[in-house]
Amino acid sequence: MNLKAKFMNLFRENVNISKKISVGLLSLMIILSSLTPVVNANDLPSTGVSKASQVRERGGLAPVDIKKWVGDKVDWKDGVKAKDSVSEENKAKINELLKEARFEEMSARNTNEASRKKGKTDKDSREEEGFKGNIKVRFKDDSTITVENQTLYVSDFITSSTNENAPTDAIEAEFKLGEGVKVDNTDGTIIYGNKDNPVSYQKYKVKPNTNLKTYKNQSLNETYYNLINSKVKATDKNTEPVWNGENGLVTENFTITESNKVFIATATKTFKVTVQANGGTGDDIVQIKKSGESFTLPAKNTFRPPNEDQEFSGWKIGDDTNLKQPNETTTITGNTVIKAIWKPIEFKVTFQRETGASGNMDPVTVTKGSEYQLPQPTFKPDSGKEFAGWLVNGVTKKAGDKIRVTDNTTVTAKYKTISKPGSKDKKPGTSGVNPSKPGSKDKKPDTGRIAGNNRYETSAKISQKYFKSADTVVLASGKNNADALVSASFANLKKAP
């Protein structure tokens, strides 16, 4: 306390002193006051002057904007500071005094309060204009200073990317459109994604660790994820858009952090799979499959064969010459044509023999509906036996006859006893021949097909069939047809082979 103040107190306490003394004391006080040096604001004593006065005389206080998320606790100390015009030295001393001060919000503001600004929503008001109010600073000696027009901005956990009043710890989350996706705008325009340079679609400032799949837009009562995802569609020849995180992998994690804040929508390419009858009967099958998806090949009876003599062989995929069978799978990597391949139905002709011969003959494969020429059997006849024909479905056929194969078929070689020379019903020198006499009408010549692998073998087989022995043999060149024709008449005349 300075001398002037002490004399004033002394003067007040001694109200009963005589007027002369009072006047004298007052005069003395004035004289002493004029001798007291002027005190600079920087040299204010620590006692005798209120702390609020010390702050004022050092330059005073100014309001500071506070930016908070909805529901955050507010430390009102953050809303007060030394004025910018104050020297650094005085700022330091003011800050020391503020350390021991208490801060009281005088306007009942908090981060849960709904603004009632006319013409604006609560959200618009608290984010754009904020809440104005006063903060009372109460110093340690109970002296006070009221800081007026301090602003509190309150942001939802998810706010516009252009909101300059969002808290400083806000993370900018961005949604982009990549390959195969689009967004149809309400004004009729379309935003198409891009594989190499994904297109920015939505940006937000977000409170750290906020989950966009659960946090709702208050006015629309829908999560931000659903609001975005519902508008992202696949373009033609694509399907099922998904979101990829910053590591490029499909993600379901939409909790915003510094390492999880960029999301790119992409769609999977689709291809047309066409299954064709390829000459068979039935409608083509067409399916749309995702790239990399497996396709199971249909059953073999999906289509009917082109005709009754053909059957299903396998499925031909594109240009692959290796056929695949029903229920096998193929991976789809592009538009794919799958064709049914048909083949002739095949049956076996199996050879058996009756008694009178030995040995085996291998079966042969014959296509259904085709004609098969019965062969000369290769079974070995028993002594005194000879081939008499093939028994086919109860009917005897000769070697060289043709049969139509419509199922698996068994043919049986029949054998008979060879007639001995001198038999009464045969003429001498013949076997199995009973030529009719000239002009005879009751006998027909014994006919049949005899064949060998070539003309010489055929000639030999004819001789063997009709002659066991002969006194005369007629020979003709195998290279001159005319000789052979003439010799036939001469051989008949001589009853010779």
C-alpha positions, 0 to 999 in steps of 0.5 A: 500500500502506497503512502497516499492510501495509508494517509487516507485510511488514517484520515478516515479512522480519525474522524473525531480529530479536530478540524485543524488537525484534519486539515493539517493531515490532509495538507501533509498527505497532499505534500507527501503524495506529490513526492510519491514516484509514478509506478509503471505497469510492469513494476506493479507490486504483488500486494496491495493491488488486486490481481484483476487490476494487475491484469488490466494494467498489463493489457487485459484479456481477450476471448478465444474461440473454442471448437469441440465435438458434440458431448465433449467437456469444455475447459473454459480456461481455453476461451481466455487469453492475454490480448494480442497487443500485450508485450511478451513480458506482460503476457508471461505475467498475465499467464502466471496470474491465469494459472491460479484463476477459476473460469466460470461460463456465465451463459449456461453454454455446453456442447449438448445445448441446442441452438435456437438461431432463427432460420437455421438448424441447430447443427448449422448454428453451432457449427457455422455461427457458434454459441456466444457467451461470457466467461468470468475469470476469478483470480486467487484474491477473488477479484474478477474480470469478465471476458465477453463475446467468447464463441463456442463451436460444436461439431457433430462427429461427422461434419462437412469437409469445408467446416473451418470450425471443426476441432483441430483433431478432426480427420478428413475421411474420403470416399472415392469411386474406382473401377466399374462403379457409378453414382446417379445424381438427382440432377440427372448427371452421372459420376463414373469411377475410374480404375487408375485415378479413382474419382473423389465422391464424398469428403468429411471431417470426422472425430477420430475413432468414429464408426461411419457404419453406426454413426447416424446423420441426425436429420436423415436418421441414417448412418453415413455409410448407408447414405453413401453406399446406397448411391454407389451402383455397378456399371454395365458388365459389373456387379456387387460394388465393394469398398477397399481400404487404403491397403487395397483390400476389401474392408468392412472397417469404417472406423476412422483413424489416420491409417483408415480414412480413404475408401475406394468403391470397385465392382467385379467384372461380369461375363456371359456364359453361354451353353449351346446344344451345338446341333442337338435339341434344346434352348441355349443356357445363358448365365452371368458370372463374376470374373474368377467365379467357378461354373459347374458344367451341366448334366449330359442330358441337358440337350437331346442328341441330333439323332438316335444314332448319336450320344453326348460325348462331353463339353467343349469350352471355347477353343479347348480341344480337351472335353470336360464332363458334367459336374466338372468346374471351369473358372470364368475369366471372360465371355465363355461359350460351352458347346455340347459335343456329340459322337456316334453311338458305338456297339460291340460285335462279339464273335463266338463259335460252335463246336467244330473249331478252336481259337478266339476272335477279338470283338470289333467296335461298330457305330450304331446304324452302320452296316458291318460286313461279316468276316471270314472267321479266323477260328481253326476248324477241327479235322473234317470240319469246315465253316458253314456260316454265321448265325446272327439273331437266329439267321444264318449269314455267309462271310461277306454278308452285311448286317445293320448294327443297332445294339451290341451283337453276338455272331456265332460261327457254325461248322459242318462235316466235310463230305467225303469223295465218292459219295453216291450223291456226288459225281466223281471228282467233285465235292459239294457240286451237283450240276444240273444236266442240260435242260434239267429243271428240277435241280439248281446249281449250288451257289455261294460266295467264296472270297480270298484276300486276292485273286490267287487266294480266291482261285485256290479257295474255289478249287479247295471247295469243289475238288479234293483231287483231280487228274487235270488242272487248268492254269491261266495267267493272273494278269490276263483276264481274257485267258482266265475267262476262256479257261473257265469253259475249258475247265468245266469241259474237263471237269477240272479245277 
